[in-house]
Amino acid sequence: MLKISGLEKAYGLQEIFNNVSFVINPGERIGLVGRNGHGKTTLFKMILGEEHPDAGVISVPKHYTIGHLSQHIRFTEDTVMKEGCLSLPVSEDGIDESYKVETILMGIGFTREDFALSPLMLSGGYQIRLNLAKVLVSEPNLLLLDEPTNYLDIVSMRWLTRFLRSWKGELMIITHDRDFMDSVTTHTMAIHRCKMQKIAGPTQKLYQQILLEEEIHEKTRVNDAKKRSEVEDFINRFRAKATKAKAVQSRIKSLERMEKLEELSNIRTLDFSFRQAPFPGKFLMNVTDISFSYQQDSPLLINGLSVAVGKNDRIAIIGKNGKGKTTLLEMLAGELQPQAGTIKHSQNLAIAYFGQTNVNRLDPQKTIEQEIIDTHPDCSKGVARKICGTMMFSGDSALKKISVLSGGEKSRVLLGKLLVTPANLLLLDEPTNHLDMDSIDSLVKAIEAFDGGIIIVTHSEMVLNAVATKLIVFDGGKVNMFEGTYQEFLARVGWESERIEEDEANSSNSRQNKNINKKELRRLRAQINESRSKVLGPLQKMITDVEKTIMLLEKDVEKESHNLVEALEKGDSAAISRLSVSINKLNTRITIVFKELESLSNKHDTKSKEFEQRLIELQENGG
C-alpha cells in the first residue's frame, strides 16, 4: 500500500499540486486522468524519486517494489530474449521461468525470430516494447505505466488489456485511450484544479461527479454573493444611523463569518470543426486492384486491394505496425504511386491530409500563426488567430516559433492547418496521438459532424467503435476490405493471432483430457454442476443484495441533490451545508459498497470461468 500525504508541487508560478493526499490500496488498478500538463507524469516521477515534492510525504512500505515503463534505452545483453530474462524475479526453487518472457514478448508483437536479435537492432518503438516486457515480467508490487499504448498496435493493445485485467498487484496507468483505461482499471483518479479525486468505477462516473460538484459550487457562490451584496447594502445604508448601530455591527460580524467562494476558472479544451468543401457526386475515389512494395524482391505490403470511397464513408485502416497502413494512406493522398492498379480521384475531390511525418514539413522558423495563415489563400490573420485559440495557442502563444514546440504542440498545429483547408475527404493517420481524453472526445465529435468522407488509421478501439462503418484490415499477411463495424469484424472474423491462441488452448485442453472415459466424465460433470451451484448461488445472492444497496444509496443521493438545488435557489445556507455533507457521506458509502461489489463480482467471474472451463474440457471429451 502506497500513501501520499499533503503533497505540494509548483514550477515557478505554475501550481501543480496543492495539499494532495491519497492512498493506493492492495489490488487497486487506478486510471490517472487529467489534462495534458496538469501533473500526471510529474506524480509518477515523484513516486519513483526522480523528482521531489515541495512539501508532503510519499510513504512506501518496506520491501515494496515499484516498476515503471522506462523511455530510456539501456540494454546490456546481446539478444532480446536474454535482455527480457534479466527482469525475471529470482526463483527460489531454480525453475526456468523464461516461458513468461516468451509469452509477454509475443503478446506485445515480437516474433520468435526476433528473440535472437540484438536489442540495439530494434526500432525505437520495439525497444520501448522490450522495456515494457521487462517491467511486466518483473512483477512489482506497484506497476506505473505512462502511455504504454503509444508504441503498440491494436492487436498488442488487446493482449495487454487481457494481461492487465489479471494483474494481482497495484497498478497506476496514464493513457489517452478512455476505453483501454476503463477496461483494465478498478478505480479512477483525477488531477483537477491542483487537487486529487479518486472513486471506484470508470472515468465517466468520476467526470460526472466533478461536474455535479462544480455546478453546486457555482450555484452556492452566486447565492452567497447575492447575500453578501444584500448585507453590504444594509451596512452602507444604515452605517450612519445611531438607531441601527447594533444591527449594523451584527451584519458586519455576519459578513466576516461568511466564506467567500472563488469563481472557478475556465479550463481550456479543443473544440473545433472541419471545413467542408462541396461535393455533388457519389464517389470521392475509386481504388482498383492496387499493389505496392518498397523493394522489388520483397513481399508485397499491399496486394490487389480495391475500394470505392463514398462521399459519407467512415473507413478505418487497422492492423499491426509495419504492415502498410501508413503506406496505403500516403498512396490515397497521392504522395506514393502504386506499382500496379489504379487510384482514380473525382474531379471535385478536395483532400485534407494529417500524416504522422507531416510535422517535419512545418517550417521551424515560422510562428504558429504564420503556419496557419500560409495553409490557404483565404486565411486571414483574424481567422488564423481564432484557429490558434481553438488549438489552445491563445494570445501571444500564437507567436511561438515552430522550433520551440513539443511533439504534441506540433500535432495541434497540423490539426489547425486541417481546419483551414476546405475538404470533402479527410485522411487521418493516428490523429489522437498527443491528445488528452477531452481533446479526443472533441475530435471524435468533429469527425461525426463532418459532411464528407473520412479514412483514418488508428489503434484506438474507442475511436474505431465511435466512427468506423467500414474497415481495411491488415492481418495474416493480407489486406482485405470488411463491410461493417469493428465489433462486427471481431464477432465474424477476429484477429488471426487471437484465433490461433484460442485454437492452441482448445487443442491443449483436448490432449490433456483425451484418456478420461465417458462414464467418469458424466460423473465429473454432475459433480462440477453441483459444486457450481453451491459456490455461485450464495455469491450471486450477495451481489444482488449489494446492487440493491447501491441503488438505494444512489436514489438517496438523487433525492438529496434535488433538495440541495432547492436550498440553493432559496439561499438556505444551513440546508446547503447539511445537504452537502450528507451527499458527500452517501458518495463515500457508495464508493465503499462499489468496492465490495467489485470484489464479489471478480470472485464470481473467476469461479464461474473456472467451472465453465472445466465443463468445456469435459464436453470436448464426450461428456
Steps between C-alpha positions, in 0.01 A plus 500: 500500500638839398391814686542865400429780750497878460676497162587841352686582180546809285723609214551871544155658503332188359346301784470127430389347833346675801485290818424171319445178697394152389562128560551214254346199670599135435377371164379837370554573132472877462455703184662843544325770294544873451575751228841503333742699716298458820757277672433133421856418393637725776313291758657181360847657516449598864381149593814364330722753678608664172347831615434632848187666638518851645314364803326183612591136551500199267494190722618173345489181715818305564579241228227657280620500137401752234544434128450747216514514122828674424552708185878474549687235302762315705553147369788278609424159344565392140152358429143612561424181693800533734416866563141413588611225739711748700183626669363160605465477880746256655337157524545340844485145362714569192216439248558648153225761450621642169166389352350806674732726300408318175127537571526874567732573207271321255196665656632848428603428142838323492547183295713200599749608233541830685614325819852448361540860377717751679280754688706775337379385156135566591313813395437762769142383542600136550773600745229662713293181461797302634513735799128437549557123494779536758285694746199267456707186561665651810165479688541810725255577783406826326512535121515853354417523128520837325336479155591131446291480182692772310728244337250213474276397214136404547567125538770557764270742684231233519753253644623757754139566604450132583836485682434805720150383592661209680773711668512396867693796640427871488496696176496868401460573132503816289346468155302718261290198397191512723369155398836336564524665842145410605547140385800435730447722806294466817525867603540839335699787648497850352744787536259794490566859605823392679305252716443127477169314487473121503196273466423134433379470142570625146608843374148612407374452855777721639450771239127507577575538871743788432242670277230474770734634769598797282137579419421498873806717570395757240136518616616532861748773401232699315256475791769590754604799289136615487471470879831677552385784274173534698690514831748756361211715373340491847829598669563786257143627525473504879862543612443867593174445694547460876168313534634231267852479647440165672344348190783633283765350731316169494502504119871588491582201721274281285682621188838413654380146573370441147734283293571653161511240223721587204366473146643191333735579215413374155705196393586518130445208265501439126166573337505510123335398173642415160438728201271344243558515123193424284481171311214436254584138408470161672857366507803702607758240393519159337791269582534201268726198556799697635826338612812645659843403633800717589743250344454282193621179665308547827142380571220735404370719784176547307380247244188543288301741719184658361274750677243760396495802734154658526431863592394415857708187567679451831781253421757388759832342400606256775772243564840441655784752463722479195242322282417788263228715658684833470633398157143447379392838635793668322392337173143618547636850566700484174839511671591146388403322180386134491713257301188345353134597484342847493380768738249733333401825673176681423556835330330671798709318762660724766731313741623614842780271619630458856812282483733366771807653333336826395643675806832493311343726238433778749745789458693527829557874443131584453264589782191291566285784368702526176482122441121518524477809273720341233281187482235658277471826303164582663643487852525848651690594815172520693393151390848364578491651851157344561626157393814543713271562797296191413821297498584643847757753373324812621647851526875534461550121498385513136825686429720212622736362238449142383856419606417537873185283498466150645387207286146530635487874427621444142221243454248763612646742241442233231141458617461879482625498141236237422227730631601769248492259206162452328460125445249230416741215587709489819799265514606465864803299615487444879350846572440420870872472583601775747136593576344462845161332555295820473674602178443152353129529586494833316677349198252210486209747506660699217543180296137402562378847394715521183287484185750311286702180485761398757777239487681461830793290623458434871584246771235640735205263534306790654540708181428193282178425684395866486555578131582202274234341277747324266847355557815434299668223699870411488523155662654161430727637226201627299292815465126470456194721496240430770152645456390560857591645838795399716278305740354309203854422383593361843184291513515362145873486418729610784877541509705204374734491803203481738341220295828304507537558875146374559550196275824408678334529840211278388738248347709488817194444716383226269833315514509518878159342538481249213561192718217557749215252444143622434344355813751680715441819297123492567561447869745792506257722308228444759752563773612827337139620457422424862813680619421795273154542653639484852773755428334743258151504657599673825737733314223606259263568793766717667556688170126560462474631857795735451358627168170577674691690770680706232168578326347619828805713581499653150129583540586670829773701322254598227244608761754695705640663182148612408456642850837673470398672176185625674705619798736682264208672330361607840842601629460282810865482622430256784322258269773536234768411754303207645406358159856534362632300796224242454573459127872466569436227759265317266756513215769371734269215602424425132875481426549252785205287390617513135835362615316218678295437183814498287666247730194274498456532121866419436474198726176390329650549151817313590312205651248497215778489239669220689182291496429586134851400400472171683166430328643592159789262551259220590274580202795472261559149630142384439352579842 
